[in-house]
Amino acid sequence: MKYNKLGNTNLDVSSLGLGTMTYGQQNSNSESFELMDYAYEKGINFFDTAEMYPIYPKAETFGKSEEIIGNWIKTNKKRDKIILASKIASNHPKGIGATELSWIRKGGKNLRFDKENILKAIDGSLTRLKTDYIDLYQLHWPERSVGMFGQLDFHYNSNDSWTSFEDILENLQKLIKSGKVRYIGLSNETPWGILKFLKIAEEKSLPRVMSVQNCYSLVNRVFDIANLEVAIREKCGLLAYSPLAGGRLSGKYMNNYKPGNSRYTLWPKRFSRHHTKRGEIAIEKYAKLAQKYNIAPSTFANAFVINRPFVTSSIIGATSITQLKENIDCLSVNFTKEMHDQIEDIHLSDPNPCV
């Protein structure tokens, strides 16, 4: 396992992080334990979750992922051996899928990054996670209206309002001073948002964001366009989520195959941003390229992501040990310039087909 510094901290984060959004929905408590045990044994020390997990979010399963991780921490007594990250949900003007998360702190427009919400959210997460602190606390998505989750265009809204960045950082500073949080990060954020947070933090002596967790894969490299330079120059590295485009880059959905207990089988109309005609063409090309090097498609796709110089950690998800092993195998891939150049040829023929 390779390790990278989280922002400008002294924390060494494994280059592969363990995503947990299936825990409590697609994975039972015992299955989740098995996945966490295996990941830890292989050197993964970065576990990522969120208060609203598992996905797809609903009231009956709210917080289950954090609860399962908490059970694992209590049972294995490895809290000081892992770097634990979670996220606070907020309102978003365009909504999150078909829900406004009405079961989380009254939901909808009541979900803000204000003092009341942040205090309630952190205490809820700490209780479920059975820990006194979270190493990296992330804003799951901006309150303001920005393009994300497949909607990339920015549409200016003069009536848009959100908790000021300074207030957000002051609220988070209270959590850090109380010992409940060590460091803070962003997620689904834009270059303007990242730089604004960094600027205010510097000017007002407020906590500095150490990372940004955005989508990144062979078929979604939007991060390269502008965020890449920010991540490198500002030491605010990428925590890449969906490095397999929701599992599609594993090749398991090719030729319209519908494997059981997989997200596109369970929720065929969800996550449509990963499932496009252009994307399927690109995925087939990448699968053939992986086959050329006798590498599993998922292993190849993950190897590409962890070899990007601005990536702090790539967050891998798996519902089985077999999937998790294939993902972790990317560490043994000798990622060559030839591979990179052939990936670029495919990418440039039709950039970002799954955004």
C-alpha positions as CSV (number, residue, x, y, z in Angstrom):
1,M,0.0,0.0,0.0
2,K,1.2,3.5,-0.8
3,Y,0.3,6.5,1.5
4,N,-0.1,10.2,0.8
5,K,-0.3,13.2,3.1
6,L,-3.8,14.6,3.6
7,G,-3.4,18.2,2.5
8,N,-0.7,19.9,4.6
9,T,-1.3,17.7,7.6
10,N,0.9,14.9,9.0
11,L,-1.8,12.3,8.4
12,D,-0.7,9.5,6.0
13,V,-3.7,8.4,4.0
14,S,-3.7,5.1,2.1
15,S,-3.8,5.7,-1.7
16,L,-6.9,3.5,-1.7
17,G,-9.8,4.4,0.6
18,L,-12.7,2.2,1.5
19,G,-16.1,3.5,0.5
20,T,-19.0,2.3,2.7
21,M,-22.2,3.5,1.1
22,T,-23.5,0.0,0.5
23,Y,-23.3,-0.9,4.2
24,G,-26.8,-1.4,5.6
25,Q,-28.5,-1.7,2.2
26,Q,-26.6,-4.0,-0.2
27,N,-24.3,-5.3,2.6
28,S,-25.3,-6.7,5.9
29,N,-23.5,-6.0,9.2
30,S,-21.4,-9.3,8.9
31,E,-20.7,-8.7,5.2
32,S,-19.5,-5.2,5.9
33,F,-17.3,-6.4,8.7
34,E,-15.7,-8.9,6.3
35,L,-15.0,-6.1,3.8
36,M,-13.5,-3.8,6.4
37,D,-11.4,-6.5,7.9
38,Y,-10.0,-7.4,4.5
39,A,-9.3,-3.8,3.5
40,Y,-7.6,-3.1,6.8
41,E,-5.4,-6.3,6.4
42,K,-4.3,-5.0,3.0
43,G,-3.2,-1.7,4.4
44,I,-6.2,0.5,3.8
45,N,-6.4,3.0,6.7
46,F,-8.8,5.5,5.2
47,F,-12.6,4.7,5.7
48,D,-15.1,7.1,4.1
49,T,-18.8,7.4,5.0
50,A,-21.6,9.9,5.3
51,E,-24.5,10.6,7.6
52,M,-27.1,9.9,4.9
53,Y,-25.6,6.5,3.8
54,P,-26.4,3.9,2.7
55,I,-27.4,4.7,-0.9
56,Y,-30.0,5.0,-2.3
57,P,-31.0,7.2,0.7
58,K,-34.3,6.6,2.5
59,A,-35.6,7.1,6.0
60,E,-35.5,3.4,7.0
61,T,-31.8,3.1,6.4
62,F,-30.6,6.6,7.4
63,G,-27.3,6.4,9.3
64,K,-27.0,2.6,9.0
65,S,-23.5,2.8,7.3
66,E,-22.1,4.8,10.2
67,E,-23.7,2.5,12.7
68,I,-22.1,-0.6,11.1
69,I,-18.7,1.1,11.0
70,G,-19.2,2.0,14.7
71,N,-19.9,-1.6,15.5
72,W,-16.8,-2.6,13.7
73,I,-14.7,0.0,15.6
74,K,-16.1,-1.1,18.9
75,T,-15.5,-4.8,18.2
76,N,-12.0,-4.5,16.7
77,K,-10.7,-1.6,18.8
78,K,-8.9,-0.2,15.8
79,R,-10.1,3.4,16.1
80,D,-6.6,4.8,16.4
81,K,-5.4,2.8,13.5
82,I,-7.8,4.2,10.9
83,I,-8.4,7.7,9.4
84,L,-12.2,8.1,9.6
85,A,-14.1,10.5,7.3
86,S,-17.7,11.4,7.2
87,K,-19.9,14.0,5.6
88,I,-22.8,16.3,6.6
89,A,-25.7,16.6,4.2
90,S,-27.3,19.9,3.2
91,N,-30.1,21.4,1.2
92,H,-29.5,21.8,-2.5
93,P,-31.6,24.0,-4.7
94,K,-32.0,21.3,-7.4
95,G,-32.7,18.5,-4.9
96,I,-30.8,15.3,-4.5
97,G,-32.4,12.8,-6.8
98,A,-36.1,12.4,-6.0
99,T,-35.8,13.3,-2.4
100,E,-35.1,16.3,-0.2
101,L,-33.9,14.1,2.6
102,S,-36.9,15.1,4.7
103,W,-36.0,12.7,7.5
104,I,-32.6,14.4,8.2
105,R,-33.1,17.4,10.5
106,K,-36.4,18.4,8.9
107,G,-34.9,18.1,5.4
108,G,-35.2,20.4,2.4
109,K,-34.4,24.0,2.9
110,N,-33.9,23.4,6.6
111,L,-30.7,21.5,5.8
112,R,-28.0,24.1,6.1
113,F,-24.4,24.4,7.2
114,D,-25.5,26.7,10.1
115,K,-24.5,26.2,13.7
116,E,-27.6,24.2,14.7
117,N,-27.3,21.8,11.8
118,I,-23.6,21.2,12.1
119,L,-23.8,20.5,15.9
120,K,-26.7,18.1,15.5
121,A,-25.0,16.4,12.5
122,I,-21.7,15.8,14.2
123,D,-23.2,14.6,17.4
124,G,-25.4,12.1,15.5
125,S,-22.4,10.8,13.5
126,L,-20.2,10.5,16.5
127,T,-22.9,8.5,18.3
128,R,-23.5,6.1,15.4
129,L,-19.7,5.7,14.7
130,K,-19.1,5.1,18.5
131,T,-16.1,7.4,18.5
132,D,-15.2,10.7,20.1
133,Y,-13.8,12.3,17.0
134,I,-13.8,12.3,13.2
135,D,-10.5,12.8,11.4
136,L,-12.0,14.4,8.3
137,Y,-15.4,16.0,8.3
138,Q,-16.6,17.0,4.8
139,L,-19.4,19.1,3.4
140,H,-21.2,16.5,1.2
141,W,-22.2,19.1,-1.4
142,P,-22.6,22.9,-1.6
143,E,-25.8,24.6,-0.4
144,R,-25.6,27.0,-3.3
145,S,-26.8,26.0,-6.8
146,V,-24.0,24.5,-8.7
147,G,-23.8,21.8,-11.4
148,M,-23.2,18.3,-10.0
149,F,-24.5,14.7,-10.0
150,G,-24.6,14.8,-13.8
151,Q,-25.6,18.5,-14.1
152,L,-22.4,20.3,-14.9
153,D,-23.6,23.6,-16.3
154,F,-23.7,26.6,-14.0
155,H,-27.0,28.5,-14.1
156,Y,-26.7,31.8,-12.2
157,N,-29.6,32.5,-9.8
158,S,-29.7,36.0,-8.4
159,N,-32.1,34.7,-5.6
160,D,-29.8,31.9,-4.6
161,S,-28.8,32.0,-0.9
162,W,-26.6,29.9,1.4
163,T,-24.8,30.0,4.7
164,S,-21.8,32.3,4.2
165,F,-18.4,30.5,3.8
166,E,-17.1,32.5,6.8
167,D,-19.9,31.3,9.0
168,I,-19.5,27.7,7.9
169,L,-15.8,27.8,8.7
170,E,-16.5,29.4,12.1
171,N,-19.0,26.6,12.8
172,L,-16.5,24.0,11.8
173,Q,-13.8,25.7,13.9
174,K,-15.9,25.1,17.0
175,L,-16.0,21.4,16.2
176,I,-12.2,21.4,15.9
177,K,-11.7,23.3,19.1
178,S,-14.0,20.9,20.9
179,G,-12.0,17.9,19.7
180,K,-14.9,16.4,17.8
181,V,-13.2,17.0,14.4
182,R,-9.5,17.1,13.4
183,Y,-9.6,18.4,9.8
184,I,-12.2,19.5,7.3
185,G,-12.8,18.9,3.6
186,L,-15.2,19.6,0.8
187,S,-17.1,17.4,-1.7
188,N,-18.7,17.9,-5.0
189,E,-17.2,21.4,-5.0
190,T,-16.1,23.8,-7.8
191,P,-12.8,25.6,-8.3
192,W,-14.4,28.8,-7.2
193,G,-15.8,27.2,-4.0
194,I,-12.5,25.6,-3.1
195,L,-10.5,28.8,-3.6
196,K,-13.1,30.9,-1.7
197,F,-12.9,28.6,1.3
198,L,-9.1,28.7,1.2
199,K,-9.0,32.4,0.9
200,I,-11.4,33.1,3.8
201,A,-9.6,30.6,6.0
202,E,-6.3,32.3,5.4
203,E,-7.6,35.8,5.8
204,K,-9.7,35.1,9.0
205,S,-7.4,32.5,10.6
206,L,-10.1,29.8,10.2
207,P,-9.7,26.1,9.5
208,R,-8.2,25.2,6.1
209,V,-9.9,22.6,3.9
210,M,-7.5,19.7,3.3
211,S,-9.2,17.8,0.5
212,V,-12.0,17.8,-2.0
213,Q,-14.0,14.6,-2.7
214,N,-15.3,14.7,-6.3
215,C,-16.2,12.2,-8.9
216,Y,-13.3,11.0,-11.1
217,S,-12.8,8.0,-13.4
218,L,-11.7,7.1,-16.9
219,V,-15.1,8.2,-18.2
220,N,-15.4,11.4,-16.0
221,R,-12.3,13.6,-16.0
222,V,-14.1,16.9,-15.5
223,F,-11.9,17.5,-12.5
224,D,-8.9,17.8,-14.9
225,I,-10.4,20.9,-16.5
226,A,-9.9,23.3,-13.7
227,N,-9.9,21.6,-10.3
228,L,-6.6,19.8,-11.1
229,E,-4.5,22.9,-10.9
230,V,-6.2,24.0,-7.7
231,A,-5.7,20.6,-6.0
232,I,-1.9,20.5,-6.8
233,R,-1.0,24.2,-6.2
234,E,-3.1,24.6,-3.0
235,K,-2.3,21.2,-1.5
236,C,-6.0,20.3,-1.5
237,G,-5.9,16.9,-3.0
238,L,-8.6,14.9,-4.6
239,L,-10.4,12.1,-2.8
240,A,-11.8,10.4,-5.9
241,Y,-15.2,8.8,-5.7
242,S,-16.8,6.5,-8.2
243,P,-13.4,5.5,-9.8
244,L,-15.3,2.7,-11.6
245,A,-18.2,5.0,-12.6
246,G,-20.6,3.3,-10.2
247,G,-19.2,-0.1,-11.2
248,R,-19.7,0.2,-14.9
249,L,-16.0,0.3,-15.6
250,S,-15.7,-3.2,-14.1
251,G,-17.4,-4.5,-17.3
252,K,-20.0,-6.4,-15.4
253,Y,-22.9,-4.5,-17.0
254,M,-21.7,-4.9,-20.6
255,N,-24.0,-6.4,-23.2
256,N,-27.0,-5.4,-21.0
257,Y,-26.1,-7.9,-18.3
258,K,-27.9,-7.2,-15.0
259,P,-26.0,-8.8,-12.0
260,G,-27.9,-9.3,-8.8
261,N,-27.6,-7.0,-5.9
262,S,-25.9,-4.3,-8.1
263,R,-27.0,-0.7,-8.1
264,Y,-28.2,-0.6,-11.7
265,T,-30.2,-3.8,-11.2
266,L,-31.7,-2.5,-7.9
267,W,-32.3,1.1,-9.1
268,P,-32.3,1.0,-12.9
269,K,-33.4,4.7,-13.2
270,R,-30.8,6.0,-10.7
271,F,-27.2,7.0,-11.3
272,S,-28.1,7.7,-15.0
273,R,-25.0,9.9,-15.3
274,H,-22.8,6.8,-15.3
275,H,-25.0,5.0,-17.9
276,T,-25.0,6.7,-21.3
277,K,-24.7,5.5,-24.8
278,R,-21.4,7.3,-25.3
279,G,-20.2,5.9,-22.0
280,E,-20.9,2.3,-22.9
281,I,-18.8,2.8,-26.1
282,A,-15.9,4.2,-24.1
283,I,-16.2,1.5,-21.4
284,E,-16.0,-1.2,-24.0
285,K,-12.8,0.4,-25.4
286,Y,-11.2,0.6,-21.9
287,A,-12.2,-3.0,-21.2
288,K,-10.5,-4.2,-24.4
289,L,-7.4,-2.1,-23.5
290,A,-7.3,-3.8,-20.1
291,Q,-7.6,-7.2,-21.7
292,K,-4.7,-6.4,-23.9
293,Y,-2.5,-6.1,-20.8
294,N,-4.2,-9.1,-19.2
295,I,-5.6,-6.9,-16.4
296,A,-9.2,-7.0,-15.0
297,P,-11.1,-3.9,-16.2
298,S,-11.8,-2.7,-12.7
299,T,-8.1,-3.2,-11.7
300,F,-7.0,-1.2,-14.8
301,A,-9.5,1.6,-14.2
302,N,-8.4,1.9,-10.5
303,A,-4.7,1.9,-11.5
304,F,-5.3,4.9,-13.7
305,V,-6.9,6.9,-10.9
306,I,-4.3,6.2,-8.2
307,N,-1.5,7.2,-10.6
308,R,-2.9,10.7,-11.1
309,P,-0.5,13.1,-9.3
310,F,-3.3,15.1,-7.6
311,V,-5.1,12.2,-6.1
312,T,-4.7,11.8,-2.4
313,S,-6.8,8.7,-2.2
314,S,-9.2,6.8,-4.5
315,I,-12.3,5.6,-2.7
316,I,-13.2,2.1,-3.8
317,G,-16.5,0.5,-3.1
318,A,-17.3,-3.2,-3.2
319,T,-20.1,-5.5,-2.1
320,S,-18.0,-8.7,-2.2
321,I,-14.4,-9.7,-1.3
322,T,-13.9,-10.7,-4.9
323,Q,-14.7,-7.1,-6.1
324,L,-12.6,-5.6,-3.3
325,K,-9.6,-7.8,-4.2
326,E,-9.8,-6.8,-7.9
327,N,-9.8,-3.2,-6.8
328,I,-6.9,-3.5,-4.5
329,D,-4.9,-5.4,-7.2
330,C,-4.4,-2.0,-8.9
331,L,-1.5,-1.4,-6.5
332,S,0.5,-4.1,-8.3
333,V,-0.1,-2.7,-11.8
334,N,3.0,-1.3,-13.4
335,F,1.3,1.7,-14.9
336,T,3.3,2.6,-18.0
337,K,3.5,5.6,-20.3
338,E,2.2,3.4,-23.1
339,M,-0.9,2.6,-21.0
340,H,-1.3,6.3,-20.3
341,D,-1.0,7.3,-23.9
342,Q,-3.5,4.7,-25.1
343,I,-6.0,5.9,-22.4
344,E,-5.5,9.5,-23.7
345,D,-6.3,8.4,-27.2
346,I,-9.6,6.9,-26.1
347,H,-10.3,9.9,-23.8
348,L,-9.6,12.5,-26.5
349,S,-11.8,10.8,-29.0
350,D,-14.8,11.5,-26.8
351,P,-14.0,13.3,-23.5
352,N,-16.0,12.7,-20.4
353,P,-18.9,10.6,-21.7
354,C,-20.2,9.8,-18.2
355,V,-20.6,13.0,-16.1
